[in-house]
Amino acid sequence: MGEGGRMDFYESSSNKMEQLSRTEQEIVHYIYKNMSQVKNMSIRELAENCFVSSTTIFRFVKKLGYDGYADFIQSLSYMAHNTSTIQIPKILHVDTYRDDYLNNVVEAVKVVTDDKMYRFNRIMSRRPKIYMVSEGLTREAAHYIYHILTVLEFEVYFLQEDYEIQNMLQRITSEDVLFVLSYTGNNMRLVHIIEKVLMSATPTVMSITRSDNNSIQNMSNLNFYVFADEVQYKGFDLTSRCGMIAIFETLIYRYIVNMEKDA
């Protein structure tokens, strides 16, 4: 809740994002981008701009916990009035955050066991085709990993659009790798992609997720996990993905050393 008991749209939408349908998530993103206009829109105007019905908008705001559309608009107006104050995520106020941040990265690398490193090297030494999927902020870390794999001359595909996913489902084989990066490990779009892949083929599923027990971790043949202090700012996830990159670099640098030795 915001100050004065008012519900904060950023907080409520972020906390319930995974419970929202794809259409409702698109409504959230539209509101994020057009906050100053939306706070002056009627329910019908917002529905038309989001290409949905007024009933869909009403159900959407109720799902977020508002009493109704008027309560939702009042919340946006209140937020707009207070956005002049810079909001610093609470975790960053902690004096030890710098040390905690470094410890999280170190711990992520330390839990990469010799067995997991050996299994990763054995998989990569087959030079498999690699299909990568990711969502949200983690997608930026995935882009970096995709670049490294491309430099190492792997045949790698970074899938983002639905038609690319459909094409992959027709091509992927048991000799290939599906590499999934998801901080929460519970992104339902990614979970459904894995499910569809496993219905048509049995590739090796590798993943990097956070350390708790999660869906993608449980669906993976080889999982690496990270630690991080979660940071939310104005409803957006700014949690560090450095642990993911550190794990991958640790693995791939060892792979390069082994490859050079074999050569």
C-alpha positions in Angstrom: 0.0 0.0 0.0 1.2 3.5 -0.7 1.2 6.4 1.8 -2.2 7.2 3.4 -3.4 3.6 2.8 -3.7 4.1 -1.0 -2.7 1.1 -3.1 0.4 1.5 -5.2 -0.1 0.5 -8.8 3.5 -0.4 -9.4 3.6 -2.6 -6.3 0.3 -4.3 -6.8 0.9 -5.0 -10.5 4.4 -6.3 -9.9 3.4 -8.6 -7.0 0.6 -10.1 -9.2 2.3 -10.1 -12.6 2.7 -13.9 -12.8 -1.0 -14.3 -11.9 -2.1 -12.1 -14.8 -3.0 -13.3 -18.3 -1.0 -12.3 -21.3 -3.6 -9.7 -22.2 -3.6 -8.3 -18.6 0.2 -8.1 -18.6 -0.1 -6.0 -21.8 -2.5 -3.7 -20.1 0.0 -3.2 -17.3 2.8 -2.4 -19.7 0.5 0.1 -21.5 -0.3 1.8 -18.2 3.4 1.9 -17.3 4.2 3.7 -20.6 1.2 6.0 -20.6 0.6 6.8 -16.9 0.1 10.6 -17.4 -2.6 9.9 -20.0 -4.3 6.9 -18.4 -5.0 8.8 -15.1 -7.4 11.0 -17.1 -9.1 8.2 -19.1 -12.5 6.7 -18.7 -12.8 3.0 -18.4 -14.1 2.9 -22.0 -11.2 5.0 -23.3 -8.6 2.8 -21.6 -10.3 -0.3 -23.0 -10.3 1.1 -26.5 -6.6 2.0 -26.3 -5.7 -1.5 -25.0 -8.0 -3.2 -27.6 -10.1 -4.9 -25.0 -13.6 -4.6 -23.5 -14.5 -2.4 -20.6 -15.5 -5.6 -18.7 -11.9 -6.8 -19.1 -10.5 -3.6 -17.7 -12.9 -3.8 -14.7 -11.9 -7.4 -14.0 -8.3 -6.4 -14.3 -8.4 -3.6 -11.7 -10.4 -5.9 -9.4 -7.8 -8.6 -9.8 -5.1 -6.1 -8.7 -7.1 -5.4 -5.5 -8.9 -2.1 -6.3 -12.5 -1.6 -5.2 -13.3 -0.5 -8.8 -12.1 1.7 -11.7 -12.6 4.9 -9.8 -10.3 3.6 -7.0 -7.8 2.6 -9.6 -7.8 6.1 -11.2 -7.4 7.8 -7.8 -4.4 5.6 -7.1 -2.8 6.7 -10.4 -3.5 10.4 -9.7 -2.0 10.1 -6.3 1.1 8.4 -7.6 1.5 11.1 -10.3 1.4 13.7 -7.7 4.2 12.1 -5.7 6.5 11.0 -8.5 8.7 14.1 -8.0 10.3 12.3 -5.1 13.0 9.8 -6.1 12.3 6.4 -4.7 15.3 4.3 -3.7 14.7 0.6 -3.2 14.8 -0.2 0.5 17.6 -2.8 0.1 19.9 -0.1 -1.2 19.6 1.8 2.1 21.3 -1.1 3.9 24.9 -0.2 4.8 26.1 -3.7 4.0 24.5 -3.9 0.6 27.9 -3.6 -1.2 29.3 -6.5 0.7 26.0 -8.5 0.3 26.1 -7.9 -3.4 29.7 -9.2 -3.8 28.9 -12.2 -1.5 25.9 -13.1 -3.6 28.1 -13.3 -6.8 30.8 -15.2 -5.0 28.4 -17.7 -3.6 26.8 -18.2 -7.0 30.2 -19.2 -8.4 31.1 -21.3 -5.4 28.1 -23.6 -5.7 29.1 -24.6 -9.2 30.4 -28.0 -8.2 33.1 -30.0 -10.1 30.4 -32.5 -11.1 28.2 -29.8 -12.6 31.2 -28.2 -14.4 32.2 -31.7 -15.8 28.6 -32.3 -17.0 28.5 -28.8 -18.6 31.9 -29.5 -20.4 30.7 -32.9 -21.6 27.5 -31.4 -23.1 29.3 -28.5 -24.7 32.1 -30.7 -26.1 29.5 -32.4 -28.3 29.0 -29.0 -30.0 25.2 -29.2 -29.9 22.8 -26.8 -31.4 21.7 -24.5 -28.6 18.2 -22.9 -28.4 18.0 -20.1 -25.8 14.9 -18.6 -24.3 14.5 -15.9 -21.6 12.1 -13.2 -20.5 12.2 -9.8 -18.9 15.4 -8.3 -17.5 17.1 -11.7 -17.6 16.9 -11.5 -21.4 19.6 -8.8 -21.3 22.0 -11.2 -19.6 20.9 -13.9 -22.1 22.0 -11.6 -24.9 25.5 -11.4 -23.5 25.6 -15.2 -23.1 24.3 -15.6 -26.7 27.2 -13.3 -27.9 29.8 -15.4 -26.1 28.5 -18.6 -27.6 28.4 -17.1 -31.1 32.0 -16.0 -30.7 32.9 -19.6 -29.8 31.2 -20.7 -33.0 28.3 -22.6 -31.5 25.2 -22.9 -33.6 23.0 -20.9 -31.3 19.5 -19.5 -31.7 18.1 -16.9 -29.3 14.3 -17.3 -29.6 12.0 -14.3 -28.7 9.0 -14.3 -31.0 6.2 -16.9 -31.0 6.9 -18.0 -34.6 10.6 -18.7 -33.7 9.3 -20.9 -30.8 7.0 -22.8 -33.2 9.8 -23.2 -35.7 12.1 -24.6 -33.0 9.5 -27.1 -31.9 9.6 -28.6 -35.3 13.4 -28.8 -35.5 14.7 -29.5 -32.0 16.1 -33.0 -31.4 17.5 -35.1 -28.5 21.0 -34.0 -29.6 20.3 -30.3 -29.0 20.3 -28.1 -25.9 17.5 -25.9 -24.6 19.1 -23.2 -22.5 16.6 -21.4 -20.3 17.4 -18.3 -18.2 14.8 -17.2 -15.7 15.6 -15.5 -12.4 12.3 -16.5 -10.7 12.3 -19.9 -12.4 8.5 -19.8 -12.5 7.9 -17.7 -15.6 4.8 -19.5 -17.1 5.6 -18.7 -20.7 9.0 -20.3 -20.3 7.5 -23.3 -18.4 5.1 -23.9 -21.2 7.8 -23.7 -23.8 9.8 -26.4 -21.9 6.6 -28.5 -21.7 6.0 -28.2 -25.4 9.6 -29.1 -26.2 9.6 -32.2 -24.0 6.4 -33.4 -25.8 8.1 -33.4 -29.2 11.7 -34.2 -28.3 14.1 -34.9 -25.4 16.9 -32.3 -25.6 19.2 -31.5 -22.7 17.5 -28.8 -20.7 20.0 -26.5 -19.0 18.9 -23.5 -16.9 20.0 -20.7 -14.6 17.5 -19.7 -12.0 17.4 -18.4 -8.5 18.2 -20.7 -5.7 14.8 -21.7 -4.4 12.9 -24.7 -5.5 11.1 -23.6 -8.7 9.4 -25.1 -11.8 12.2 -24.5 -14.4 14.8 -25.9 -12.0 12.8 -29.1 -11.6 12.3 -29.5 -15.3 16.0 -29.2 -16.1 18.6 -31.8 -16.6 21.3 -29.4 -15.4 20.5 -26.4 -13.3 22.7 -23.6 -11.9 21.3 -21.3 -9.4 22.1 -17.7 -8.2 21.6 -15.7 -5.0 20.5 -12.0 -5.1 18.8 -9.4 -3.1 15.6 -8.6 -5.0 15.2 -4.9 -6.0 11.9 -3.5 -7.3 11.8 0.1 -8.4 8.5 1.7 -9.5 7.1 -1.8 -10.2 10.1 -2.8 -12.3 12.4 -5.7 -11.5 16.0 -4.4 -11.1 17.4 -7.4 -9.3 21.0 -8.0 -10.3 21.7 -10.7 -12.9 25.4 -10.5 -12.4 25.3 -13.9 -10.6 24.0 -15.5 -13.8 26.7 -14.0 -15.9 29.4 -15.0 -13.3 28.2 -18.6 -13.4 28.2 -18.7 -17.2 31.6 -17.1 -17.4 33.0 -19.6 -14.9 31.6 -22.5 -16.9 32.6 -21.3 -20.4 36.1 -20.2 -19.4 36.8 -23.6 -18.0 35.4 -25.1 -21.3 37.8 -22.9 -23.3 40.7 -24.0 -21.2 39.8 -27.7 -21.7 39.2 -27.1 -25.4 42.7 -25.6 -25.8 44.3 -28.5 -23.9 42.6 -31.0 -26.2 43.7 -29.0 -29.3 
